[in-house]
Amino acid sequence: MVLFGATGSAGGGVLHACLSSPAVREVRAVTRRPLEVQHTRLTTITHADFEHYDAIRPTFANVDVCLYCLGKSVNQVEGEAAYRRVTHDFALAASRALALGSPSAIFHFVSASGAGLKSRFMWKRVKAETERDLLATASAVCWRPAAIDGMALAGEPTWYRALRPLYRLMKPARGLYVSGDDLGRAMLQATAEKIRGRIIENREIRDLADRSRALEQLDAIRHQ
């Protein structure tokens, strides 16, 4: 598989889920900088231009899925054009590269809860436009997680680090909270079930993760 965004909070959790799964033979992580994580099934491909992939074309060959967790908060960029480039243009470029290298592969795009074409918030509209364009042009699944309890990052804002424990208070609310690891589990389970061409909301993300965990436990019992 190919993974984008492994150095991010959500992507780090997804990477952990992938490396913990015996079903994942190889993870090819496309990233701007080397990963601190090392694993026998992990290959890091450093790449700077997220609109063009000719230089790393073999990365997309002979894979069955791309987990696209790359993104920035609207507060991390200046203006709509910059946000649209990172959110929409980068994702569409990656999906085209995947289609060329592995035409039957599935492209999983991490969007956001509340994305909508008519939203009064620019970032929600751009997320929804990206979903629309991916579903129209690629074999895609679009994920709408709510609050993601992802991996702690050294450079994350102090206020975010302080609020992270409060997010976990929402864990009983299945529509409002998901861990990064469970987001990864859900993506892998959806791939195994050959789910395509859909938008998946937070509650179903957790359902898929629970199903993945239950199947894993059942398999462990069978092999005792």
N, CA, C and O of each residue as an XYZ file, in Angstrom:
896
protein
N       0.827     -1.189      0.000
C       0.000      0.000      0.000
C       0.868      1.247      0.000
O       2.049      1.204      0.343
N       0.250      2.369     -0.395
C       0.901      3.673     -0.348
C       0.209      4.492      0.743
O      -1.016      4.468      0.858
N       0.990      5.209      1.535
C       0.441      6.033      2.609
C       0.982      7.444      2.500
O       2.189      7.650      2.374
N       0.083      8.414      2.549
C       0.453      9.827      2.607
C       0.089     10.377      3.981
O      -0.927      9.995      4.563
N       0.925     11.275      4.493
C       0.606     11.936      5.753
C       1.069     11.202      6.985
O       0.552     11.445      8.076
N       2.034     10.305      6.841
C       2.468      9.483      7.978
C       3.126     10.291      9.077
O       3.211      9.821     10.212
N       3.598     11.500      8.774
C       4.220     12.327      9.801
C       3.195     13.169     10.549
O       3.550     13.877     11.492
N       1.936     13.104     10.144
C       0.896     13.879     10.801
C       0.253     13.139     11.955
O       0.537     11.966     12.195
N      -0.614     13.834     12.665
C      -1.276     13.245     13.830
C      -2.167     12.076     13.440
O      -2.032     10.986     13.995
N      -3.080     12.288     12.491
C      -3.964     11.202     12.045
C      -3.184     10.141     11.283
O      -3.373      8.946     11.512
N      -2.308     10.569     10.378
C      -1.544      9.623      9.563
C      -0.614      8.756     10.380
O      -0.362      7.605     10.024
N      -0.092      9.304     11.488
C       0.765      8.508     12.352
C       0.002      7.358     12.981
O       0.523      6.251     13.115
N      -1.256      7.632     13.372
C      -2.097      6.570     13.911
C      -2.442      5.533     12.869
O      -2.474      4.337     13.156
N      -2.700      5.991     11.660
C      -3.003      5.072     10.559
C      -1.781      4.200     10.258
O      -1.913      2.998     10.028
N      -0.601      4.805     10.260
C       0.625      4.034     10.031
C       0.780      2.949     11.091
O       1.124      1.812     10.767
N       0.532      3.284     12.334
C       0.644      2.301     13.412
C      -0.308      1.138     13.192
O       0.060     -0.021     13.381
N      -1.548      1.457     12.786
C      -2.534      0.399     12.520
C      -2.078     -0.496     11.386
O      -2.257     -1.712     11.445
N      -1.491      0.092     10.355
C      -1.039     -0.695      9.198
C       0.111     -1.626      9.572
O       0.124     -2.794      9.184
N       1.077     -1.101     10.329
C       2.229     -1.922     10.693
C       1.861     -2.975     11.726
O       2.581     -3.960     11.890
N       0.745     -2.778     12.428
C       0.285     -3.754     13.419
C      -0.539     -4.863     12.786
O      -0.795     -5.889     13.416
N      -0.955     -4.660     11.542
C      -1.824     -5.626     10.879
C      -1.004     -6.655     10.093
O      -0.204     -6.278      9.237
N      -1.194     -7.933     10.371
C      -0.476     -8.964      9.603
C      -0.935     -9.033      8.147
O      -0.262     -9.634      7.309
N      -2.081     -8.418      7.847
C      -2.588     -8.444      6.474
C      -1.840     -7.476      5.561
O      -1.921     -7.590      4.338
N      -1.118     -6.529      6.145
C      -0.396     -5.524      5.359
C       1.025     -6.017      5.105
O       1.816     -6.154      6.039
N       1.338     -6.276      3.865
C       2.651     -6.811      3.510
C       3.721     -5.723      3.424
O       4.879     -5.952      3.773
N       3.323     -4.534      2.956
C       4.294     -3.456      2.774
C       3.583     -2.114      2.851
O       2.474     -1.960      2.339
N       4.220     -1.154      3.489
C       3.735      0.228      3.510
C       4.786      1.105      2.837
O       5.940      1.142      3.262
N       4.381      1.806      1.791
C       5.251      2.762      1.120
C       4.777      4.158      1.537
O       3.759      4.648      1.050
N       5.516      4.780      2.430
C       5.123      6.082      2.961
C       5.777      7.199      2.163
O       7.001      7.322      2.136
N       4.953      8.007      1.516
C       5.448      9.154      0.757
C       5.434     10.356      1.687
O       4.379     10.741      2.192
N       6.599     10.950      1.915
C       6.706     12.013      2.908
C       7.792     13.003      2.532
O       8.719     12.672      1.794
N       7.673     14.211      3.040
C       8.681     15.226      2.752
C       9.986     14.983      3.512
O      11.061     15.356      3.043
N       9.888     14.367      4.665
C      11.079     14.145      5.486
C      11.095     12.708      5.991
O      10.045     12.072      6.080
N      12.255     12.199      6.318
C      12.348     10.814      6.794
C      11.509     10.586      8.048
O      11.333     11.490      8.864
N      11.004      9.385      8.185
C      10.227      9.010      9.357
C      11.132      8.524     10.471
O      12.172      7.916     10.216
N      10.737      8.793     11.707
C      11.471      8.250     12.845
C      11.163      6.765     13.016
O      11.985      6.004     13.527
N       9.971      6.363     12.585
C       9.561      4.963     12.709
C      10.345      4.107     11.720
O      10.528      4.488     10.564
N      10.801      2.959     12.181
C      11.466      1.993     11.305
C      10.808      0.633     11.484
O      10.473      0.226     12.596
N      10.632     -0.055     10.373
C       9.962     -1.353     10.412
C      10.359     -2.120      9.155
O      10.612     -1.530      8.105
N      10.408     -3.430      9.277
C      10.811     -4.247      8.127
C       9.829     -4.134      6.965
O      10.202     -4.365      5.814
N       8.574     -3.781      7.256
C       7.576     -3.674      6.189
C       7.332     -2.234      5.758
O       6.405     -1.963      4.995
N       8.155     -1.315      6.238
C       7.978      0.101      5.932
C       9.095      0.608      5.039
O      10.276      0.457      5.351
N       8.703      1.216      3.915
C       9.642      1.894      3.023
C       9.252      3.355      2.948
O       8.107      3.682      2.636
N      10.197      4.234      3.234
C       9.929      5.671      3.184
C      10.438      6.246      1.876
O      11.597      6.050      1.509
N       9.566      6.957      1.175
C       9.933      7.611     -0.087
C       9.842      9.118      0.139
O       8.743      9.660      0.253
N      10.965      9.787      0.204
C      10.963     11.237      0.401
C      10.693     11.919     -0.940
O      11.302     11.597     -1.960
N       9.767     12.862     -0.904
C       9.316     13.518     -2.132
C       8.831     14.914     -1.784
O       8.164     15.104     -0.767
N       9.158     15.885     -2.613
C       8.845     17.280     -2.296
C       7.674     17.854     -3.085
O       6.984     18.746     -2.592
N       7.439     17.367     -4.284
C       6.428     17.951     -5.179
C       5.167     17.092     -5.174
O       5.114     16.053     -5.831
N       4.162     17.527     -4.436
C       2.949     16.733     -4.290
C       1.902     17.009     -5.370
O       0.737     16.636     -5.235
N       2.337     17.665     -6.432
C       1.473     17.826     -7.607
C       1.983     17.002     -8.789
O       1.272     16.833     -9.780
N       3.206     16.490     -8.688
C       3.803     15.715     -9.771
C       4.540     14.520     -9.186
O       5.266     14.648     -8.200
N       4.345     13.345     -9.808
C       4.894     12.116     -9.241
C       5.702     11.288    -10.237
O       5.965     10.112     -9.988
N       6.096     11.881    -11.354
C       6.879     11.138    -12.343
C       8.180     10.608    -11.738
O       8.637      9.524    -12.101
N       8.771     11.362    -10.828
C      10.059     10.970    -10.256
C       9.960      9.741     -9.361
O      10.960      9.059     -9.138
N       8.772      9.450     -8.847
C       8.599      8.282     -7.966
C       7.485      7.377     -8.491
O       6.760      6.756     -7.714
N       7.358      7.311     -9.787
C       6.276      6.526    -10.400
C       6.224      5.077     -9.924
O       5.126      4.556     -9.727
N       7.373      4.392     -9.728
C       7.304      2.990     -9.266
C       6.627      2.824     -7.908
O       6.161      1.731     -7.585
N       6.565      3.896     -7.104
C       5.917      3.819     -5.791
C       4.466      3.385     -5.911
O       3.943      2.715     -5.021
N       3.815      3.758     -6.995
C       2.385      3.506     -7.163
C       2.095      2.212     -7.926
O       0.936      1.887     -8.182
N       3.129      1.488     -8.281
C       2.933      0.258     -9.059
C       2.691     -0.937     -8.139
O       3.297     -1.067     -7.075
N       1.786     -1.801     -8.586
C       1.526     -3.080     -7.904
C       1.091     -2.914     -6.452
O       1.562     -3.629     -5.568
N       0.186     -1.960     -6.215
C      -0.405     -1.792     -4.886
C      -1.922     -1.902     -5.019
O      -2.473     -1.712     -6.104
N      -2.588     -2.208     -3.915
C      -4.045     -2.351     -3.971
C      -4.786     -1.212     -3.308
O      -6.008     -1.115     -3.419
N      -4.041     -0.324     -2.599
C      -4.731      0.752     -1.892
C      -3.762      1.894     -1.595
O      -2.565      1.685     -1.398
N      -4.314      3.104     -1.568
C      -3.585      4.293     -1.120
C      -4.390      4.930      0.001
O      -5.563      5.259     -0.177
N      -3.757      5.104      1.162
C      -4.396      5.769      2.295
C      -3.870      7.202      2.338
O      -2.711      7.438      2.680
N      -4.734      8.153      1.988
C      -4.305      9.537      1.830
C      -4.743     10.346      3.050
O      -5.894     10.771      3.155
N      -3.794     10.549      3.972
C      -4.069     11.281      5.216
C      -3.384     12.639      5.234
O      -3.336     13.295      6.275
N      -2.856     13.064      4.103
C      -2.130     14.330      4.025
C      -3.101     15.505      4.106
O      -4.187     15.462      3.527
N      -2.709     16.545      4.821
C      -3.560     17.726      4.888
C      -3.040     18.717      5.904
O      -2.170     18.409      6.719
N      -3.594     19.912      5.837
C      -3.252     20.964      6.795
C      -4.526     21.619      7.293
O      -5.544     21.653      6.601
N      -4.446     22.141      8.512
C      -5.544     22.938      9.041
C      -5.654     24.222      8.244
O      -4.660     24.733      7.728
N      -6.865     24.738      8.147
C      -7.060     26.000      7.438
C      -6.260     27.119      8.089
O      -5.942     28.114      7.438
N      -5.931     26.963      9.372
C      -5.157     27.980     10.083
C      -3.666     27.906      9.762
O      -2.904     28.795     10.143
N      -3.251     26.863      9.073
C      -1.832     26.696      8.752
C      -1.461     27.231      7.376
O      -0.287     27.207      7.006
N      -2.427     27.710      6.619
C      -2.164     28.240      5.282
C      -2.772     29.630      5.155
O      -3.617     30.033      5.954
N      -2.326     30.352      4.135
C      -2.803     31.710      3.931
C      -3.781     31.768      2.767
O      -3.372     31.790      1.606
N      -5.066     31.793      3.077
C      -6.070     32.010      2.061
C      -6.614     30.745      1.430
O      -6.062     29.657      1.589
N      -7.721     30.917      0.704
C      -8.414     29.788      0.093
C      -7.592     29.104     -0.985
O      -7.601     27.877     -1.083
N      -6.883     29.876     -1.790
C      -6.117     29.278     -2.893
C      -5.068     28.306     -2.356
O      -4.885     27.219     -2.903
N      -4.384     28.697     -1.293
C      -3.364     27.830     -0.708
C      -4.001     26.597     -0.083
O      -3.475     25.491     -0.210
N      -5.128     26.784      0.588
C      -5.807     25.639      1.207
C      -6.326     24.680      0.141
O      -6.234     23.462      0.298
N      -6.869     25.227     -0.938
C      -7.391     24.394     -2.024
C      -6.259     23.601     -2.684
O      -6.448     22.441     -3.049
N      -5.104     24.211     -2.837
C      -3.974     23.516     -3.461
C      -3.557     22.311     -2.609
O      -3.362     21.217     -3.138
N      -3.422     22.506     -1.301
C      -2.987     21.427     -0.417
C      -4.058     20.349     -0.286
O      -3.749     19.158     -0.289
N      -5.309     20.766     -0.170
C      -6.389     19.816      0.108
C      -6.895     19.128     -1.157
O      -6.996     17.902     -1.202
N      -7.206     19.903     -2.165
C      -7.824     19.386     -3.383
C      -6.792     18.940     -4.419
O      -6.805     17.791     -4.861
N      -5.906     19.849     -4.801
C      -5.006     19.580     -5.917
C      -4.022     18.461     -5.605
O      -3.763     17.603     -6.449
N      -3.472     18.470     -4.393
C      -2.533     17.416     -4.017
C      -3.208     16.041     -4.033
O      -2.636     15.063     -4.513
N      -4.438     15.983     -3.499
C      -5.152     14.696     -3.442
C      -5.483     14.184     -4.842
O      -5.317     12.996     -5.120
N      -5.950     15.070     -5.728
C      -6.284     14.639     -7.088
C      -5.043     14.181     -7.847
O      -5.105     13.231     -8.628
N      -3.918     14.853     -7.618
C      -2.680     14.442     -8.279
C      -2.257     13.053     -7.813
O      -1.822     12.234     -8.622
N      -2.382     12.785     -6.522
C      -2.019     11.464     -5.989
C      -2.956     10.388     -6.525
O      -2.514      9.282     -6.833
N      -4.239     10.698     -6.641
C      -5.187      9.705     -7.153
C      -4.913      9.380     -8.616
O      -5.082      8.237     -9.042
N      -4.490     10.382     -9.389
C      -4.149     10.129    -10.793
C      -2.900      9.255    -10.895
O      -2.836      8.353    -11.730
N      -1.916      9.523    -10.050
C      -0.702      8.706    -10.058
C      -1.023      7.261     -9.681
O      -0.464      6.325    -10.253
N      -1.925      7.085     -8.718
C      -2.324      5.731     -8.320
C      -3.041      5.023     -9.465
O      -2.788      3.847     -9.726
N      -3.925      5.729    -10.142
C      -4.675      5.125    -11.250
C      -3.752      4.691    -12.381
O      -3.998      3.677    -13.033
N      -2.700      5.451    -12.612
C      -1.741      5.087    -13.660
C      -0.908      3.871    -13.256
O      -0.656      2.985    -14.073
N      -0.483      3.833    -11.996
C       0.393      2.754    -11.553
C      -0.331      1.477    -11.196
O       0.177      0.380    -11.433
N      -1.535      1.616    -10.616
C      -2.329      0.453    -10.178
C      -3.799      0.755    -10.436
O      -4.509      1.190     -9.529
N      -4.262      0.529    -11.661
C      -5.616      0.949    -12.064
C      -6.750      0.392    -11.213
O      -7.806      1.018    -11.124
N      -6.564     -0.761    -10.587
C      -7.641     -1.354     -9.801
C      -7.579     -0.987     -8.320
O      -8.419     -1.438     -7.541
N      -6.600     -0.178     -7.919
C      -6.417      0.161     -6.506
C      -7.482      1.141     -6.031
O      -8.084      1.860     -6.829
N      -7.708      1.159     -4.711
C      -8.673      2.050     -4.074
C      -7.933      3.226     -3.454
O      -6.870      3.059     -2.855
N      -8.505      4.419     -3.603
C      -7.921      5.635     -3.034
C      -8.777      6.075     -1.850
O      -9.938      6.443     -2.027
N      -8.211      6.037     -0.647
C      -8.918      6.442      0.562
C      -8.504      7.863      0.931
O      -7.325      8.129      1.167
N      -9.460      8.760      0.980
C      -9.190     10.180      1.249
C      -9.770     10.569      2.600
O     -10.964     10.390      2.839
N      -8.928     11.104      3.488
C      -9.405     11.580      4.787
C      -9.929     12.996      4.627
O      -9.161     13.935      4.420
N     -11.232     13.140      4.724
C     -11.908     14.422      4.615
C     -12.184     14.935      6.032
O     -11.274     14.954      6.862
N     -13.399     15.345      6.320
C     -13.721     15.846      7.653
C     -15.218     15.816      7.872
O     -15.996     15.992      6.934
N     -15.615     15.595      9.097
C     -17.029     15.638      9.449
C     -17.595     17.019      9.141
O     -16.962     18.036      9.423
N     -18.777     17.044      8.568
C     -19.417     18.317      8.253
C     -19.073     18.889      6.898
O     -19.558     19.964      6.546
N     -18.239     18.194      6.118
C     -17.914     18.680      4.774
C     -19.193     18.814      3.965
O     -20.054     17.936      4.005
N     -19.318     19.913      3.229
C     -20.526     20.137      2.447
C     -20.315     21.201      1.395
O     -19.660     22.211      1.650
N     -20.863     20.984      0.217
C     -20.673     21.928     -0.886
C     -21.310     23.289     -0.616
O     -20.902     24.292     -1.202
N     -22.294     23.329      0.255
C     -22.993     24.585      0.544
C     -22.658     25.129      1.931
O     -23.326     26.038      2.422
N     -21.639     24.579      2.550
C     -21.254     25.043      3.882
C     -20.818     26.503      3.850
O     -20.273     26.970      2.850
N     -21.055     27.216      4.934
C     -20.602     28.606      5.011
C     -19.116     28.691      5.341
O     -18.524     29.769      5.303
N     -18.510     27.525      5.671
C     -17.083     27.494      5.963
C     -16.307     27.050      4.724
O     -16.585     26.004      4.138
N     -15.334     27.865      4.345
C     -14.567     27.589      3.131
C     -13.941     26.211      3.161
O     -14.021     25.474      2.178
N     -13.315     25.849      4.277
C     -12.577     24.584      4.325
C     -13.495     23.384      4.182
O     -13.097     22.361      3.625
N     -14.725     23.498      4.680
C     -15.675     22.398      4.523
C     -16.133     22.275      3.076
O     -16.370     21.171      2.587
N     -16.259     23.413      2.390
C     -16.631     23.369      0.975
C     -15.517     22.739      0.142
O     -15.783     21.932     -0.749
N     -14.277     23.108      0.433
C     -13.151     22.560     -0.325
C     -13.020     21.055     -0.092
O     -12.750     20.298     -1.025
N     -13.212     20.626      1.156
C     -13.196     19.183      1.441
C     -14.271     18.475      0.618
O     -14.010     17.429      0.024
N     -15.473     19.040      0.582
C     -16.581     18.421     -0.151
C     -16.314     18.406     -1.650
O     -16.654     17.435     -2.327
N     -15.714     19.460     -2.175
C     -15.376     19.493     -3.600
C     -14.342     18.423     -3.932
O     -14.393     17.803     -4.994
N     -13.410     18.216     -3.016
C     -12.400     17.171     -3.215
C     -13.059     15.802     -3.216
O     -12.754     14.969     -4.070
N     -13.962     15.556     -2.266
C     -14.719     14.309     -2.246
C     -15.437     14.096     -3.576
O     -15.338     13.034     -4.190
N     -16.155     15.121     -4.002
C     -16.926     15.027     -5.254
C     -16.039     14.672     -6.429
O     -16.382     13.792     -7.218
N     -14.903     15.344     -6.558
C     -14.035     15.126     -7.709
C     -13.338     13.771     -7.648
O     -13.130     13.132     -8.680
N     -12.983     13.334     -6.458
C     -12.374     12.006     -6.328
C     -13.377     10.908     -6.665
O     -13.051      9.968     -7.391
N     -14.582     11.023     -6.147
C     -15.593      9.998     -6.401
C     -16.000      9.954     -7.871
O     -16.435      8.916     -8.369
N     -15.856     11.087     -8.563
C     -16.218     11.152     -9.980
C     -15.121     10.624    -10.889
O     -15.396     10.181    -12.004
N     -13.874     10.667    -10.418
C     -12.763     10.344    -11.320
C     -11.918      9.157    -10.875
O     -11.070      8.694    -11.638
N     -12.126      8.655     -9.664
C     -11.274      7.579     -9.152
C     -12.116      6.548     -8.415
O     -13.276      6.790     -8.082
N     -11.503      5.389     -8.168
C     -12.119      4.382     -7.308
C     -11.785      4.787     -5.880
O     -10.744      4.410     -5.342
N     -12.685      5.562     -5.269
C     -12.348      6.242     -4.020
C     -13.337      5.947     -2.905
O     -14.492      5.591     -3.140
N     -12.842      6.107     -1.678
C     -13.661      6.138     -0.474
C     -13.265      7.397      0.278
O     -12.077      7.656      0.469
N     -14.245      8.180      0.705
C     -13.972      9.423      1.414
C     -14.420      9.285      2.869
O     -15.556      8.908      3.155
N     -13.512      9.596      3.761
C     -13.730      9.399      5.199
C     -13.974     10.731      5.872
O     -13.252     11.701      5.638
N     -15.011     10.773      6.721
C     -15.350     11.998      7.429
C     -15.248     11.808      8.944
O     -16.264     11.739      9.635
N     -14.016     11.722      9.455
C     -13.859     11.595     10.907
C     -14.230     12.892     11.612
O     -14.129     13.975     11.036
N     -14.651     12.774     12.838
C     -14.913     13.948     13.670
C     -13.609     14.306     14.383
O     -12.595     14.520     13.718
N     -13.605     14.376     15.715
C     -12.368     14.672     16.451
C     -11.471     13.444     16.427
O     -11.847     12.378     16.915
N     -10.278     13.605     15.853
C      -9.334     12.486     15.743
C      -8.328     12.562     16.878
O      -7.609     13.551     17.019
N      -8.284     11.531     17.669
C      -7.286     11.424     18.728
C      -6.079     10.721     18.125
O      -5.929      9.503     18.226
N      -5.227     11.517     17.496
C      -4.114     10.947     16.754
C      -2.835     10.900     17.561
O      -2.842     11.061     18.781
N      -1.743     10.677     16.861
C      -0.428     10.578     17.498
C       0.018     11.966     17.962
O      -0.185     12.955     17.258
N       0.619     12.035     19.136
C       1.173     13.294     19.627
C       2.391     13.669     18.793
O       3.231     12.819     18.498
N       2.486     14.939     18.414
C       3.591     15.406     17.587
C       4.436     16.409     18.358
O       3.914     17.205     19.139
N       5.729     16.363     18.135
C       6.634     17.259     18.853
C       6.336     18.721     18.549
O       6.468     19.575     19.426
N       5.936     19.015     17.322
C       5.732     20.408     16.935
C       4.306     20.898     17.021
O       4.014     22.005     16.568
N       3.408     20.111     17.587
C       2.017     20.531     17.618
C       1.822     21.674     18.607
O       2.574     21.777     19.576
N       0.818     22.544     18.382
C       0.585     23.675     19.290
C       0.345     23.216     20.724
O      -0.239     22.160     20.966
N       0.807     24.029     21.665
C       0.657     23.691     23.080
C      -0.800     23.550     23.462
O      -1.162     22.671     24.244
N      -1.648     24.425     22.903
C      -3.070     24.378     23.259
C      -3.708     23.073     22.792
O      -4.592     22.532     23.457
N      -3.249     22.564     21.629
C      -3.807     21.311     21.117
C      -3.379     20.136     21.999
O      -4.167     19.235     22.285
N      -2.109     20.167     22.422
C      -1.616     19.109     23.298
C      -2.382     19.109     24.624
O      -2.665     18.055     25.192
N      -2.717     20.331     25.111
C      -3.449     20.443     26.368
C      -4.882     19.938     26.230
O      -5.436     19.380     27.177
N      -5.485     20.129     25.056
C      -6.873     19.716     24.852
C      -7.019     18.239     24.506
O      -8.115     17.688     24.598
N      -5.920     17.591     24.109
C      -6.005     16.201     23.664
C      -6.700     15.288     24.684
O      -7.557     14.496     24.294
N      -6.355     15.376     25.991
C      -7.059     14.509     26.953
C      -8.560     14.774     27.020
O      -9.340     13.871     27.323
N      -8.968     16.022     26.737
C     -10.392     16.339     26.782
C     -11.142     15.661     25.644
O     -12.309     15.299     25.795
N     -10.474     15.488     24.503
C     -11.109     14.801     23.381
C     -11.559     13.398     23.791
O     -12.602     12.906     23.359
N     -10.742     12.774     24.637
C     -11.042     11.393     25.018
C     -12.302     11.293     25.864
O     -12.871     10.210     25.999
N     -12.743     12.405     26.433
C     -14.002     12.399     27.167
C     -15.178     12.164     26.226
O     -16.254     11.749     26.657
N     -14.965     12.433     24.930
C     -16.022     12.230     23.935
C     -16.055     10.807     23.397
O     -16.895     10.485     22.556
N     -15.161      9.956     23.865
C     -15.063      8.609     23.320
C     -16.385      7.844     23.324
O     -16.654      7.128     22.359
N     -17.229      7.956     24.361
C     -18.513      7.241     24.317
C     -19.440      7.707     23.196
O     -20.331      6.965     22.783
N     -19.239      8.925     22.700
C     -20.085      9.456     21.620
C     -19.513      9.000     20.288
O     -18.547      9.582     19.794
N     -20.099      7.968     19.708
C     -19.512      7.326     18.530
C     -19.508      8.228     17.298
O     -18.770      7.973     16.346
N     -20.308      9.256     17.310
C     -20.314     10.158     16.171
C     -19.360     11.326     16.303
O     -19.219     12.118     15.371
N     -18.692     11.450     17.465
C     -17.894     12.641     17.726
C     -16.405     12.389     17.915
O     -15.615     13.333     17.899
N     -16.009     11.136     18.091
C     -14.618     10.838     18.444
C     -14.158      9.586     17.720
O     -14.925      8.641     17.535
N     -12.885      9.591     17.311
C     -12.267      8.380     16.782
C     -10.759      8.470     17.022
O     -10.180      9.551     16.921
N     -10.131      7.360     17.335
C      -8.677      7.357     17.469
C      -8.046      7.210     16.090
O      -8.661      6.684     15.162
N      -6.813      7.682     15.974
C      -6.112      7.529     14.706
C      -5.908      6.075     14.347
O      -5.978      5.699     13.176
N      -5.656      5.255     15.357
C      -5.473      3.830     15.121
C      -6.756      3.199     14.579
O      -6.707      2.376     13.666
N      -7.899      3.583     15.139
C      -9.165      3.029     14.657
C      -9.507      3.528     13.254
O     -10.135      2.808     12.478
N      -9.103      4.742     12.926
C      -9.284      5.221     11.552
C      -8.507      4.321     10.595
O      -9.017      3.952      9.537
N      -7.273      3.966     10.962
C      -6.484      3.058     10.133
C      -7.105      1.680     10.044
O      -7.160      1.089      8.965
N      -7.575      1.161     11.179
C      -8.251     -0.139     11.175
C      -9.462     -0.125     10.246
O      -9.689     -1.071      9.491
N     -10.229      0.948     10.311
C     -11.428      1.050      9.480
C     -11.072      1.070      8.004
O     -11.753      0.437      7.197
N     -10.016      1.787      7.638
C      -9.580      1.832      6.244
C      -9.175      0.443      5.752
O      -9.529      0.040      4.644
N      -8.438     -0.275      6.580
C      -8.020     -1.619      6.194
C      -9.215     -2.561      6.082
O      -9.266     -3.400      5.182
N     -10.173     -2.422      6.993
C     -11.354     -3.274      6.934
C     -12.192     -2.959      5.701
O     -12.705     -3.869      5.050
N     -12.332     -1.684      5.378
C     -13.082     -1.291      4.181
C     -12.401     -1.808      2.924
O     -13.074     -2.194      1.969
N     -11.077     -1.819      2.914
C     -10.341     -2.363      1.774
C     -10.598     -3.858      1.639
O     -10.825     -4.362      0.539
N     -10.560     -4.563      2.772
C     -10.815     -6.004      2.751
C     -12.227     -6.324      2.281
O     -12.456     -7.334      1.616
N     -13.172     -5.454      2.632
C     -14.569     -5.657      2.233
C     -14.873     -5.086      0.849
O     -16.005     -5.155      0.370
N     -13.834     -4.517      0.209
C     -13.949     -3.965     -1.147
C     -15.006     -2.865     -1.232
O     -15.742     -2.766     -2.214
N     -15.064     -2.050     -0.193
C     -15.967     -0.885     -0.204
C     -15.370      0.175     -1.115
O     -14.189      0.504     -1.012
N     -16.193      0.705     -2.006
C     -15.752      1.739     -2.947
C     -16.876      2.729     -3.202
O     -18.050      2.436     -2.978
N     -16.486      3.917     -3.681
C     -17.454      4.891     -4.156
C     -18.400      5.416     -3.102
O     -19.572      5.666     -3.385
N     -17.896      5.590     -1.869
C     -18.770      5.996     -0.781
C     -18.119      7.035      0.115
O     -16.897      7.181      0.145
N     -18.972      7.758      0.849
C     -18.534      8.621      1.944
C     -18.876      7.903      3.242
O     -19.990      7.405      3.405
N     -17.919      7.850      4.166
C     -18.102      7.126      5.421
C     -17.969      8.111      6.585
O     -16.934      8.757      6.752
N     -19.021      8.213      7.378
C     -19.051      9.133      8.519
C     -18.432      8.487      9.755
O     -18.142      7.291      9.767
N     -18.235      9.299     10.793
C     -17.485      8.875     11.968
C     -18.070      7.636     12.650
O     -17.323      6.744     13.055
N     -19.386      7.573     12.779
C     -20.001      6.432     13.460
C     -19.679      5.122     12.731
O     -19.389      4.106     13.363
N     -19.735      5.159     11.405
C     -19.419      3.947     10.642
C     -17.929      3.634     10.679
O     -17.537      2.469     10.611
N     -17.095      4.672     10.787
C     -15.658      4.433     10.938
C     -15.416      3.568     12.167
O     -14.656      2.600     12.116
N     -16.058      3.918     13.260
C     -15.873      3.155     14.491
C     -16.487      1.764     14.382
O     -15.959      0.808     14.950
N     -17.593      1.642     13.661
C     -18.186      0.316     13.443
C     -17.221     -0.585     12.679
O     -17.045     -1.752     13.028
N     -16.602     -0.043     11.644
C     -15.642     -0.824     10.857
C     -14.430     -1.217     11.701
O     -13.935     -2.339     11.600
N     -13.958     -0.292     12.532
C     -12.823     -0.595     13.400
C     -13.183     -1.689     14.398
O     -12.374     -2.577     14.663
N     -14.389     -1.630     14.950
C     -14.837     -2.665     15.884
C     -14.923     -4.018     15.190
O     -14.558     -5.045     15.763
N     -15.409     -4.009     13.946
C     -15.504     -5.260     13.184
C     -14.113     -5.830     12.919
O     -13.905     -7.041     12.999
N     -13.172     -4.962     12.605
C     -11.797     -5.389     12.394
C     -11.227     -6.028     13.656
O     -10.583     -7.075     13.594
N     -11.467     -5.399     14.786
C     -10.937     -5.911     16.049
C     -11.583     -7.248     16.411
O     -10.905     -8.159     16.887
N     -12.892     -7.365     16.184
C     -13.595     -8.616     16.485
C     -13.084     -9.757     15.615
O     -12.904    -10.873     16.103
N     -12.850     -9.493     14.342
C     -12.326    -10.521     13.443
C     -10.908    -10.928     13.834
O     -10.528    -12.094     13.731
N     -10.146     -9.953     14.279
C      -8.784    -10.238     14.721
C      -8.793    -11.146     15.954
O      -7.998    -12.081     16.046
N      -9.685    -10.870     16.890
C      -9.784    -11.696     18.092
C     -10.269    -13.094     17.763
O      -9.796    -14.078     18.332
N     -11.228    -13.176     16.829
C     -11.734    -14.490     16.409
C     -10.629    -15.313     15.762
O     -10.519    -16.515     16.001
N      -9.819    -14.667     14.950
C      -8.721    -15.363     14.295
C      -7.693    -15.856     15.318
O      -7.134    -16.944     15.176
N      -7.453    -15.040     16.349
C      -6.506    -15.434     17.396
C      -7.010    -16.659     18.149
O      -6.229    -17.549     18.486
N      -8.318    -16.708     18.413
C      -8.913    -17.856     19.100
C      -8.785    -19.115     18.251
O      -8.493    -20.194     18.767
N      -9.004    -18.971     16.961
C      -8.919    -20.128     16.062
C      -7.521    -20.716     16.006
O      -7.355    -21.912     15.767
N      -6.515    -19.877     16.227
C      -5.131    -20.325     16.108
C      -4.517    -20.686     17.457
O      -3.317    -20.945     17.543
N      -5.326    -20.704     18.503
C      -4.823    -21.114     19.818
C      -4.573    -22.629     19.875
O      -4.148    -23.147     20.908
